[in-house]
Amino acid sequence: MLKLGLPMGAVKNAMERDGVDSSVMDGDHNAPVSAPKPNVSSAKKKEKDTHRRTRLHWETLGQVNSNSVWAALADDEEMEQIEIDETEFTKLFQAEIKVLDSGTVK
């Protein structure tokens, strides 16, 4: 995934989604990986997600350019008064996964 140009955050999210420990990417990810022995007593099956979400990938800006949209927003006093409607975000960016009787996902 890294060789294809995906950002490190996207790779880690994909690993976590697939139930793989993403902390291995914090070290030298070019070094060979030794598979840890599973601890049966502490192994916990990851609960299956019931929603499909829109995938968004971005990287954090270290410094905002003075001529960017983000710099203009930082100077806007009305930005402090904006209320975010989480219900609307849910409607826009996720959909419930429905499993049909045949076992297929809709």
Phi and psi restraints in degrees (range 20) as a CNS / XPLOR table:
assign (resid 1 and name C) (resid 2 and name N)
       (resid 2 and name CA) (resid 2 and name C) 1.0 -64.8 20.0 2
assign (resid 2 and name N) (resid 2 and name CA)
       (resid 2 and name C) (resid 3 and name N) 1.0 -38.9 20.0 2
assign (resid 2 and name C) (resid 3 and name N)
       (resid 3 and name CA) (resid 3 and name C) 1.0 -66.1 20.0 2
assign (resid 3 and name N) (resid 3 and name CA)
       (resid 3 and name C) (resid 4 and name N) 1.0 -25.3 20.0 2
assign (resid 3 and name C) (resid 4 and name N)
       (resid 4 and name CA) (resid 4 and name C) 1.0 -82.2 20.0 2
assign (resid 4 and name N) (resid 4 and name CA)
       (resid 4 and name C) (resid 5 and name N) 1.0 -5.4 20.0 2
assign (resid 4 and name C) (resid 5 and name N)
       (resid 5 and name CA) (resid 5 and name C) 1.0 98.5 20.0 2
assign (resid 5 and name N) (resid 5 and name CA)
       (resid 5 and name C) (resid 6 and name N) 1.0 8.4 20.0 2
assign (resid 5 and name C) (resid 6 and name N)
       (resid 6 and name CA) (resid 6 and name C) 1.0 -72.9 20.0 2
assign (resid 6 and name N) (resid 6 and name CA)
       (resid 6 and name C) (resid 7 and name N) 1.0 144.2 20.0 2
assign (resid 6 and name C) (resid 7 and name N)
       (resid 7 and name CA) (resid 7 and name C) 1.0 -68.9 20.0 2
assign (resid 7 and name N) (resid 7 and name CA)
       (resid 7 and name C) (resid 8 and name N) 1.0 155.7 20.0 2
assign (resid 7 and name C) (resid 8 and name N)
       (resid 8 and name CA) (resid 8 and name C) 1.0 -56.0 20.0 2
assign (resid 8 and name N) (resid 8 and name CA)
       (resid 8 and name C) (resid 9 and name N) 1.0 -38.8 20.0 2
assign (resid 8 and name C) (resid 9 and name N)
       (resid 9 and name CA) (resid 9 and name C) 1.0 -61.1 20.0 2
assign (resid 9 and name N) (resid 9 and name CA)
       (resid 9 and name C) (resid 10 and name N) 1.0 -38.8 20.0 2
assign (resid 9 and name C) (resid 10 and name N)
       (resid 10 and name CA) (resid 10 and name C) 1.0 -67.7 20.0 2
assign (resid 10 and name N) (resid 10 and name CA)
       (resid 10 and name C) (resid 11 and name N) 1.0 -38.3 20.0 2
assign (resid 10 and name C) (resid 11 and name N)
       (resid 11 and name CA) (resid 11 and name C) 1.0 -64.6 20.0 2
assign (resid 11 and name N) (resid 11 and name CA)
       (resid 11 and name C) (resid 12 and name N) 1.0 -45.5 20.0 2
assign (resid 11 and name C) (resid 12 and name N)
       (resid 12 and name CA) (resid 12 and name C) 1.0 -63.9 20.0 2
assign (resid 12 and name N) (resid 12 and name CA)
       (resid 12 and name C) (resid 13 and name N) 1.0 -41.2 20.0 2
assign (resid 12 and name C) (resid 13 and name N)
       (resid 13 and name CA) (resid 13 and name C) 1.0 -62.3 20.0 2
assign (resid 13 and name N) (resid 13 and name CA)
       (resid 13 and name C) (resid 14 and name N) 1.0 -41.2 20.0 2
assign (resid 13 and name C) (resid 14 and name N)
       (resid 14 and name CA) (resid 14 and name C) 1.0 -64.6 20.0 2
assign (resid 14 and name N) (resid 14 and name CA)
       (resid 14 and name C) (resid 15 and name N) 1.0 -38.8 20.0 2
assign (resid 14 and name C) (resid 15 and name N)
       (resid 15 and name CA) (resid 15 and name C) 1.0 -64.4 20.0 2
assign (resid 15 and name N) (resid 15 and name CA)
       (resid 15 and name C) (resid 16 and name N) 1.0 -45.6 20.0 2
assign (resid 15 and name C) (resid 16 and name N)
       (resid 16 and name CA) (resid 16 and name C) 1.0 -64.9 20.0 2
assign (resid 16 and name N) (resid 16 and name CA)
       (resid 16 and name C) (resid 17 and name N) 1.0 -38.4 20.0 2
assign (resid 16 and name C) (resid 17 and name N)
       (resid 17 and name CA) (resid 17 and name C) 1.0 -60.6 20.0 2
assign (resid 17 and name N) (resid 17 and name CA)
       (resid 17 and name C) (resid 18 and name N) 1.0 -36.6 20.0 2
assign (resid 17 and name C) (resid 18 and name N)
       (resid 18 and name CA) (resid 18 and name C) 1.0 -87.8 20.0 2
assign (resid 18 and name N) (resid 18 and name CA)
       (resid 18 and name C) (resid 19 and name N) 1.0 5.5 20.0 2
assign (resid 18 and name C) (resid 19 and name N)
       (resid 19 and name CA) (resid 19 and name C) 1.0 78.5 20.0 2
assign (resid 19 and name N) (resid 19 and name CA)
       (resid 19 and name C) (resid 20 and name N) 1.0 23.0 20.0 2
assign (resid 19 and name C) (resid 20 and name N)
       (resid 20 and name CA) (resid 20 and name C) 1.0 -106.2 20.0 2
assign (resid 20 and name N) (resid 20 and name CA)
       (resid 20 and name C) (resid 21 and name N) 1.0 144.0 20.0 2
assign (resid 20 and name C) (resid 21 and name N)
       (resid 21 and name CA) (resid 21 and name C) 1.0 -68.3 20.0 2
assign (resid 21 and name N) (resid 21 and name CA)
       (resid 21 and name C) (resid 22 and name N) 1.0 114.0 20.0 2
assign (resid 21 and name C) (resid 22 and name N)
       (resid 22 and name CA) (resid 22 and name C) 1.0 -81.8 20.0 2
assign (resid 22 and name N) (resid 22 and name CA)
       (resid 22 and name C) (resid 23 and name N) 1.0 -7.1 20.0 2
assign (resid 22 and name C) (resid 23 and name N)
       (resid 23 and name CA) (resid 23 and name C) 1.0 -67.8 20.0 2
assign (resid 23 and name N) (resid 23 and name CA)
       (resid 23 and name C) (resid 24 and name N) 1.0 -16.4 20.0 2
assign (resid 23 and name C) (resid 24 and name N)
       (resid 24 and name CA) (resid 24 and name C) 1.0 -65.1 20.0 2
assign (resid 24 and name N) (resid 24 and name CA)
       (resid 24 and name C) (resid 25 and name N) 1.0 -22.4 20.0 2
assign (resid 24 and name C) (resid 25 and name N)
       (resid 25 and name CA) (resid 25 and name C) 1.0 -78.6 20.0 2
assign (resid 25 and name N) (resid 25 and name CA)
       (resid 25 and name C) (resid 26 and name N) 1.0 -10.8 20.0 2
assign (resid 25 and name C) (resid 26 and name N)
       (resid 26 and name CA) (resid 26 and name C) 1.0 -74.4 20.0 2
assign (resid 26 and name N) (resid 26 and name CA)
       (resid 26 and name C) (resid 27 and name N) 1.0 -26.3 20.0 2
assign (resid 26 and name C) (resid 27 and name N)
       (resid 27 and name CA) (resid 27 and name C) 1.0 -88.9 20.0 2
assign (resid 27 and name N) (resid 27 and name CA)
       (resid 27 and name C) (resid 28 and name N) 1.0 -152.6 20.0 2
assign (resid 27 and name C) (resid 28 and name N)
       (resid 28 and name CA) (resid 28 and name C) 1.0 -80.5 20.0 2
assign (resid 28 and name N) (resid 28 and name CA)
       (resid 28 and name C) (resid 29 and name N) 1.0 102.1 20.0 2
assign (resid 28 and name C) (resid 29 and name N)
       (resid 29 and name CA) (resid 29 and name C) 1.0 -77.2 20.0 2
assign (resid 29 and name N) (resid 29 and name CA)
       (resid 29 and name C) (resid 30 and name N) 1.0 -0.4 20.0 2
assign (resid 29 and name C) (resid 30 and name N)
       (resid 30 and name CA) (resid 30 and name C) 1.0 -93.1 20.0 2
assign (resid 30 and name N) (resid 30 and name CA)
       (resid 30 and name C) (resid 31 and name N) 1.0 -12.4 20.0 2
assign (resid 30 and name C) (resid 31 and name N)
       (resid 31 and name CA) (resid 31 and name C) 1.0 -78.3 20.0 2
assign (resid 31 and name N) (resid 31 and name CA)
       (resid 31 and name C) (resid 32 and name N) 1.0 151.9 20.0 2
assign (resid 31 and name C) (resid 32 and name N)
       (resid 32 and name CA) (resid 32 and name C) 1.0 -64.0 20.0 2
assign (resid 32 and name N) (resid 32 and name CA)
       (resid 32 and name C) (resid 33 and name N) 1.0 144.3 20.0 2
assign (resid 32 and name C) (resid 33 and name N)
       (resid 33 and name CA) (resid 33 and name C) 1.0 -100.9 20.0 2
assign (resid 33 and name N) (resid 33 and name CA)
       (resid 33 and name C) (resid 34 and name N) 1.0 131.3 20.0 2
assign (resid 33 and name C) (resid 34 and name N)
       (resid 34 and name CA) (resid 34 and name C) 1.0 -97.6 20.0 2
assign (resid 34 and name N) (resid 34 and name CA)
       (resid 34 and name C) (resid 35 and name N) 1.0 124.5 20.0 2
assign (resid 34 and name C) (resid 35 and name N)
       (resid 35 and name CA) (resid 35 and name C) 1.0 -70.6 20.0 2
assign (resid 35 and name N) (resid 35 and name CA)
       (resid 35 and name C) (resid 36 and name N) 1.0 125.4 20.0 2
assign (resid 35 and name C) (resid 36 and name N)
       (resid 36 and name CA) (resid 36 and name C) 1.0 -72.1 20.0 2
assign (resid 36 and name N) (resid 36 and name CA)
       (resid 36 and name C) (resid 37 and name N) 1.0 147.9 20.0 2
assign (resid 36 and name C) (resid 37 and name N)
       (resid 37 and name CA) (resid 37 and name C) 1.0 -75.8 20.0 2
assign (resid 37 and name N) (resid 37 and name CA)
       (resid 37 and name C) (resid 38 and name N) 1.0 130.3 20.0 2
assign (resid 37 and name C) (resid 38 and name N)
       (resid 38 and name CA) (resid 38 and name C) 1.0 -67.3 20.0 2
assign (resid 38 and name N) (resid 38 and name CA)
       (resid 38 and name C) (resid 39 and name N) 1.0 136.5 20.0 2
assign (resid 38 and name C) (resid 39 and name N)
       (resid 39 and name CA) (resid 39 and name C) 1.0 -94.2 20.0 2
assign (resid 39 and name N) (resid 39 and name CA)
       (resid 39 and name C) (resid 40 and name N) 1.0 105.3 20.0 2
assign (resid 39 and name C) (resid 40 and name N)
       (resid 40 and name CA) (resid 40 and name C) 1.0 -63.5 20.0 2
assign (resid 40 and name N) (resid 40 and name CA)
       (resid 40 and name C) (resid 41 and name N) 1.0 -35.6 20.0 2
assign (resid 40 and name C) (resid 41 and name N)
       (resid 41 and name CA) (resid 41 and name C) 1.0 -70.5 20.0 2
assign (resid 41 and name N) (resid 41 and name CA)
       (resid 41 and name C) (resid 42 and name N) 1.0 -34.8 20.0 2
assign (resid 41 and name C) (resid 42 and name N)
       (resid 42 and name CA) (resid 42 and name C) 1.0 -101.0 20.0 2
assign (resid 42 and name N) (resid 42 and name CA)
       (resid 42 and name C) (resid 43 and name N) 1.0 -1.0 20.0 2
assign (resid 42 and name C) (resid 43 and name N)
       (resid 43 and name CA) (resid 43 and name C) 1.0 -69.1 20.0 2
assign (resid 43 and name N) (resid 43 and name CA)
       (resid 43 and name C) (resid 44 and name N) 1.0 129.5 20.0 2
assign (resid 43 and name C) (resid 44 and name N)
       (resid 44 and name CA) (resid 44 and name C) 1.0 -126.2 20.0 2
assign (resid 44 and name N) (resid 44 and name CA)
       (resid 44 and name C) (resid 45 and name N) 1.0 123.8 20.0 2
assign (resid 44 and name C) (resid 45 and name N)
       (resid 45 and name CA) (resid 45 and name C) 1.0 -69.7 20.0 2
assign (resid 45 and name N) (resid 45 and name CA)
       (resid 45 and name C) (resid 46 and name N) 1.0 131.8 20.0 2
assign (resid 45 and name C) (resid 46 and name N)
       (resid 46 and name CA) (resid 46 and name C) 1.0 -71.3 20.0 2
assign (resid 46 and name N) (resid 46 and name CA)
       (resid 46 and name C) (resid 47 and name N) 1.0 131.0 20.0 2
assign (resid 46 and name C) (resid 47 and name N)
       (resid 47 and name CA) (resid 47 and name C) 1.0 -68.4 20.0 2
assign (resid 47 and name N) (resid 47 and name CA)
       (resid 47 and name C) (resid 48 and name N) 1.0 135.5 20.0 2
assign (resid 47 and name C) (resid 48 and name N)
       (resid 48 and name CA) (resid 48 and name C) 1.0 -70.5 20.0 2
assign (resid 48 and name N) (resid 48 and name CA)
       (resid 48 and name C) (resid 49 and name N) 1.0 134.1 20.0 2
assign (resid 48 and name C) (resid 49 and name N)
       (resid 49 and name CA) (resid 49 and name C) 1.0 -74.3 20.0 2
assign (resid 49 and name N) (resid 49 and name CA)
       (resid 49 and name C) (resid 50 and name N) 1.0 139.7 20.0 2
assign (resid 49 and name C) (resid 50 and name N)
       (resid 50 and name CA) (resid 50 and name C) 1.0 -102.2 20.0 2
assign (resid 50 and name N) (resid 50 and name CA)
       (resid 50 and name C) (resid 51 and name N) 1.0 3.2 20.0 2
assign (resid 50 and name C) (resid 51 and name N)
       (resid 51 and name CA) (resid 51 and name C) 1.0 -129.8 20.0 2
assign (resid 51 and name N) (resid 51 and name CA)
       (resid 51 and name C) (resid 52 and name N) 1.0 143.5 20.0 2
assign (resid 51 and name C) (resid 52 and name N)
       (resid 52 and name CA) (resid 52 and name C) 1.0 -100.6 20.0 2
assign (resid 52 and name N) (resid 52 and name CA)
       (resid 52 and name C) (resid 53 and name N) 1.0 131.8 20.0 2
assign (resid 52 and name C) (resid 53 and name N)
       (resid 53 and name CA) (resid 53 and name C) 1.0 -116.2 20.0 2
assign (resid 53 and name N) (resid 53 and name CA)
       (resid 53 and name C) (resid 54 and name N) 1.0 150.8 20.0 2
assign (resid 53 and name C) (resid 54 and name N)
       (resid 54 and name CA) (resid 54 and name C) 1.0 -68.8 20.0 2
assign (resid 54 and name N) (resid 54 and name CA)
       (resid 54 and name C) (resid 55 and name N) 1.0 134.9 20.0 2
assign (resid 54 and name C) (resid 55 and name N)
       (resid 55 and name CA) (resid 55 and name C) 1.0 -87.4 20.0 2
assign (resid 55 and name N) (resid 55 and name CA)
       (resid 55 and name C) (resid 56 and name N) 1.0 127.1 20.0 2
assign (resid 55 and name C) (resid 56 and name N)
       (resid 56 and name CA) (resid 56 and name C) 1.0 -125.3 20.0 2
assign (resid 56 and name N) (resid 56 and name CA)
       (resid 56 and name C) (resid 57 and name N) 1.0 132.6 20.0 2
assign (resid 56 and name C) (resid 57 and name N)
       (resid 57 and name CA) (resid 57 and name C) 1.0 -130.2 20.0 2
assign (resid 57 and name N) (resid 57 and name CA)
       (resid 57 and name C) (resid 58 and name N) 1.0 130.0 20.0 2
assign (resid 57 and name C) (resid 58 and name N)
       (resid 58 and name CA) (resid 58 and name C) 1.0 -153.3 20.0 2
assign (resid 58 and name N) (resid 58 and name CA)
       (resid 58 and name C) (resid 59 and name N) 1.0 164.2 20.0 2
assign (resid 58 and name C) (resid 59 and name N)
       (resid 59 and name CA) (resid 59 and name C) 1.0 -114.7 20.0 2
assign (resid 59 and name N) (resid 59 and name CA)
       (resid 59 and name C) (resid 60 and name N) 1.0 146.2 20.0 2
assign (resid 59 and name C) (resid 60 and name N)
       (resid 60 and name CA) (resid 60 and name C) 1.0 -72.5 20.0 2
assign (resid 60 and name N) (resid 60 and name CA)
       (resid 60 and name C) (resid 61 and name N) 1.0 136.7 20.0 2
assign (resid 60 and name C) (resid 61 and name N)
       (resid 61 and name CA) (resid 61 and name C) 1.0 -80.1 20.0 2
assign (resid 61 and name N) (resid 61 and name CA)
       (resid 61 and name C) (resid 62 and name N) 1.0 132.7 20.0 2
assign (resid 61 and name C) (resid 62 and name N)
       (resid 62 and name CA) (resid 62 and name C) 1.0 -74.2 20.0 2
assign (resid 62 and name N) (resid 62 and name CA)
       (resid 62 and name C) (resid 63 and name N) 1.0 -40.4 20.0 2
assign (resid 62 and name C) (resid 63 and name N)
       (resid 63 and name CA) (resid 63 and name C) 1.0 -142.5 20.0 2
assign (resid 63 and name N) (resid 63 and name CA)
       (resid 63 and name C) (resid 64 and name N) 1.0 137.3 20.0 2
assign (resid 63 and name C) (resid 64 and name N)
       (resid 64 and name CA) (resid 64 and name C) 1.0 -88.0 20.0 2
assign (resid 64 and name N) (resid 64 and name CA)
       (resid 64 and name C) (resid 65 and name N) 1.0 129.0 20.0 2
assign (resid 64 and name C) (resid 65 and name N)
       (resid 65 and name CA) (resid 65 and name C) 1.0 -70.0 20.0 2
assign (resid 65 and name N) (resid 65 and name CA)
       (resid 65 and name C) (resid 66 and name N) 1.0 145.3 20.0 2
assign (resid 65 and name C) (resid 66 and name N)
       (resid 66 and name CA) (resid 66 and name C) 1.0 -67.9 20.0 2
assign (resid 66 and name N) (resid 66 and name CA)
       (resid 66 and name C) (resid 67 and name N) 1.0 -19.6 20.0 2
assign (resid 66 and name C) (resid 67 and name N)
       (resid 67 and name CA) (resid 67 and name C) 1.0 -102.5 20.0 2
assign (resid 67 and name N) (resid 67 and name CA)
       (resid 67 and name C) (resid 68 and name N) 1.0 17.2 20.0 2
assign (resid 67 and name C) (resid 68 and name N)
       (resid 68 and name CA) (resid 68 and name C) 1.0 -95.0 20.0 2
assign (resid 68 and name N) (resid 68 and name CA)
       (resid 68 and name C) (resid 69 and name N) 1.0 166.4 20.0 2
assign (resid 68 and name C) (resid 69 and name N)
       (resid 69 and name CA) (resid 69 and name C) 1.0 -60.9 20.0 2
assign (resid 69 and name N) (resid 69 and name CA)
       (resid 69 and name C) (resid 70 and name N) 1.0 -37.7 20.0 2
assign (resid 69 and name C) (resid 70 and name N)
       (resid 70 and name CA) (resid 70 and name C) 1.0 -66.5 20.0 2
assign (resid 70 and name N) (resid 70 and name CA)
       (resid 70 and name C) (resid 71 and name N) 1.0 -34.4 20.0 2
assign (resid 70 and name C) (resid 71 and name N)
       (resid 71 and name CA) (resid 71 and name C) 1.0 -67.6 20.0 2
assign (resid 71 and name N) (resid 71 and name CA)
       (resid 71 and name C) (resid 72 and name N) 1.0 -40.0 20.0 2
assign (resid 71 and name C) (resid 72 and name N)
       (resid 72 and name CA) (resid 72 and name C) 1.0 -65.4 20.0 2
assign (resid 72 and name N) (resid 72 and name CA)
       (resid 72 and name C) (resid 73 and name N) 1.0 -37.2 20.0 2
assign (resid 72 and name C) (resid 73 and name N)
       (resid 73 and name CA) (resid 73 and name C) 1.0 -67.8 20.0 2
assign (resid 73 and name N) (resid 73 and name CA)
       (resid 73 and name C) (resid 74 and name N) 1.0 -34.2 20.0 2
assign (resid 73 and name C) (resid 74 and name N)
       (resid 74 and name CA) (resid 74 and name C) 1.0 -65.6 20.0 2
assign (resid 74 and name N) (resid 74 and name CA)
       (resid 74 and name C) (resid 75 and name N) 1.0 -29.1 20.0 2
assign (resid 74 and name C) (resid 75 and name N)
       (resid 75 and name CA) (resid 75 and name C) 1.0 -88.4 20.0 2
assign (resid 75 and name N) (resid 75 and name CA)
       (resid 75 and name C) (resid 76 and name N) 1.0 -8.0 20.0 2
assign (resid 75 and name C) (resid 76 and name N)
       (resid 76 and name CA) (resid 76 and name C) 1.0 -84.6 20.0 2
assign (resid 76 and name N) (resid 76 and name CA)
       (resid 76 and name C) (resid 77 and name N) 1.0 117.9 20.0 2
assign (resid 76 and name C) (resid 77 and name N)
       (resid 77 and name CA) (resid 77 and name C) 1.0 -69.8 20.0 2
assign (resid 77 and name N) (resid 77 and name CA)
       (resid 77 and name C) (resid 78 and name N) 1.0 -26.0 20.0 2
assign (resid 77 and name C) (resid 78 and name N)
       (resid 78 and name CA) (resid 78 and name C) 1.0 -70.6 20.0 2
assign (resid 78 and name N) (resid 78 and name CA)
       (resid 78 and name C) (resid 79 and name N) 1.0 -17.6 20.0 2
assign (resid 78 and name C) (resid 79 and name N)
       (resid 79 and name CA) (resid 79 and name C) 1.0 -61.6 20.0 2
assign (resid 79 and name N) (resid 79 and name CA)
       (resid 79 and name C) (resid 80 and name N) 1.0 -30.0 20.0 2
assign (resid 79 and name C) (resid 80 and name N)
       (resid 80 and name CA) (resid 80 and name C) 1.0 -69.7 20.0 2
assign (resid 80 and name N) (resid 80 and name CA)
       (resid 80 and name C) (resid 81 and name N) 1.0 -20.3 20.0 2
assign (resid 80 and name C) (resid 81 and name N)
       (resid 81 and name CA) (resid 81 and name C) 1.0 -95.2 20.0 2
assign (resid 81 and name N) (resid 81 and name CA)
       (resid 81 and name C) (resid 82 and name N) 1.0 -2.4 20.0 2
assign (resid 81 and name C) (resid 82 and name N)
       (resid 82 and name CA) (resid 82 and name C) 1.0 -73.6 20.0 2
assign (resid 82 and name N) (resid 82 and name CA)
       (resid 82 and name C) (resid 83 and name N) 1.0 132.7 20.0 2
assign (resid 82 and name C) (resid 83 and name N)
       (resid 83 and name CA) (resid 83 and name C) 1.0 -109.3 20.0 2
assign (resid 83 and name N) (resid 83 and name CA)
       (resid 83 and name C) (resid 84 and name N) 1.0 131.0 20.0 2
assign (resid 83 and name C) (resid 84 and name N)
       (resid 84 and name CA) (resid 84 and name C) 1.0 -93.4 20.0 2
assign (resid 84 and name N) (resid 84 and name CA)
       (resid 84 and name C) (resid 85 and name N) 1.0 125.3 20.0 2
assign (resid 84 and name C) (resid 85 and name N)
       (resid 85 and name CA) (resid 85 and name C) 1.0 -91.4 20.0 2
assign (resid 85 and name N) (resid 85 and name CA)
       (resid 85 and name C) (resid 86 and name N) 1.0 101.1 20.0 2
assign (resid 85 and name C) (resid 86 and name N)
       (resid 86 and name CA) (resid 86 and name C) 1.0 -66.0 20.0 2
assign (resid 86 and name N) (resid 86 and name CA)
       (resid 86 and name C) (resid 87 and name N) 1.0 -28.3 20.0 2
assign (resid 86 and name C) (resid 87 and name N)
       (resid 87 and name CA) (resid 87 and name C) 1.0 -64.4 20.0 2
assign (resid 87 and name N) (resid 87 and name CA)
       (resid 87 and name C) (resid 88 and name N) 1.0 -41.8 20.0 2
assign (resid 87 and name C) (resid 88 and name N)
       (resid 88 and name CA) (resid 88 and name C) 1.0 -65.5 20.0 2
assign (resid 88 and name N) (resid 88 and name CA)
       (resid 88 and name C) (resid 89 and name N) 1.0 -40.5 20.0 2
assign (resid 88 and name C) (resid 89 and name N)
       (resid 89 and name CA) (resid 89 and name C) 1.0 -61.3 20.0 2
assign (resid 89 and name N) (resid 89 and name CA)
       (resid 89 and name C) (resid 90 and name N) 1.0 -40.5 20.0 2
assign (resid 89 and name C) (resid 90 and name N)
       (resid 90 and name CA) (resid 90 and name C) 1.0 -61.6 20.0 2
assign (resid 90 and name N) (resid 90 and name CA)
       (resid 90 and name C) (resid 91 and name N) 1.0 -44.4 20.0 2
assign (resid 90 and name C) (resid 91 and name N)
       (resid 91 and name CA) (resid 91 and name C) 1.0 -64.0 20.0 2
assign (resid 91 and name N) (resid 91 and name CA)
       (resid 91 and name C) (resid 92 and name N) 1.0 -38.0 20.0 2
assign (resid 91 and name C) (resid 92 and name N)
       (resid 92 and name CA) (resid 92 and name C) 1.0 -76.8 20.0 2
assign (resid 92 and name N) (resid 92 and name CA)
       (resid 92 and name C) (resid 93 and name N) 1.0 -35.7 20.0 2
assign (resid 92 and name C) (resid 93 and name N)
       (resid 93 and name CA) (resid 93 and name C) 1.0 -117.3 20.0 2
assign (resid 93 and name N) (resid 93 and name CA)
       (resid 93 and name C) (resid 94 and name N) 1.0 4.6 20.0 2
assign (resid 93 and name C) (resid 94 and name N)
       (resid 94 and name CA) (resid 94 and name C) 1.0 -147.8 20.0 2
assign (resid 94 and name N) (resid 94 and name CA)
       (resid 94 and name C) (resid 95 and name N) 1.0 151.2 20.0 2
assign (resid 94 and name C) (resid 95 and name N)
       (resid 95 and name CA) (resid 95 and name C) 1.0 -134.2 20.0 2
assign (resid 95 and name N) (resid 95 and name CA)
       (resid 95 and name C) (resid 96 and name N) 1.0 142.3 20.0 2
assign (resid 95 and name C) (resid 96 and name N)
       (resid 96 and name CA) (resid 96 and name C) 1.0 -70.9 20.0 2
assign (resid 96 and name N) (resid 96 and name CA)
       (resid 96 and name C) (resid 97 and name N) 1.0 136.5 20.0 2
assign (resid 96 and name C) (resid 97 and name N)
       (resid 97 and name CA) (resid 97 and name C) 1.0 -85.0 20.0 2
assign (resid 97 and name N) (resid 97 and name CA)
       (resid 97 and name C) (resid 98 and name N) 1.0 125.4 20.0 2
assign (resid 97 and name C) (resid 98 and name N)
       (resid 98 and name CA) (resid 98 and name C) 1.0 -113.8 20.0 2
assign (resid 98 and name N) (resid 98 and name CA)
       (resid 98 and name C) (resid 99 and name N) 1.0 126.6 20.0 2
assign (resid 98 and name C) (resid 99 and name N)
       (resid 99 and name CA) (resid 99 and name C) 1.0 -98.1 20.0 2
assign (resid 99 and name N) (resid 99 and name CA)
       (resid 99 and name C) (resid 100 and name N) 1.0 123.3 20.0 2
assign (resid 99 and name C) (resid 100 and name N)
       (resid 100 and name CA) (resid 100 and name C) 1.0 -79.0 20.0 2
assign (resid 100 and name N) (resid 100 and name CA)
       (resid 100 and name C) (resid 101 and name N) 1.0 165.7 20.0 2
assign (resid 100 and name C) (resid 101 and name N)
       (resid 101 and name CA) (resid 101 and name C) 1.0 -56.9 20.0 2
assign (resid 101 and name N) (resid 101 and name CA)
       (resid 101 and name C) (resid 102 and name N) 1.0 -30.8 20.0 2
assign (resid 101 and name C) (resid 102 and name N)
       (resid 102 and name CA) (resid 102 and name C) 1.0 -75.9 20.0 2
assign (resid 102 and name N) (resid 102 and name CA)
       (resid 102 and name C) (resid 103 and name N) 1.0 -5.3 20.0 2
assign (resid 102 and name C) (resid 103 and name N)
       (resid 103 and name CA) (resid 103 and name C) 1.0 93.5 20.0 2
assign (resid 103 and name N) (resid 103 and name CA)
       (resid 103 and name C) (resid 104 and name N) 1.0 -2.5 20.0 2
assign (resid 103 and name C) (resid 104 and name N)
       (resid 104 and name CA) (resid 104 and name C) 1.0 -84.3 20.0 2
assign (resid 104 and name N) (resid 104 and name CA)
       (resid 104 and name C) (resid 105 and name N) 1.0 152.8 20.0 2
assign (resid 104 and name C) (resid 105 and name N)
       (resid 105 and name CA) (resid 105 and name C) 1.0 -96.0 20.0 2
assign (resid 105 and name N) (resid 105 and name CA)
       (resid 105 and name C) (resid 106 and name N) 1.0 133.0 20.0 2
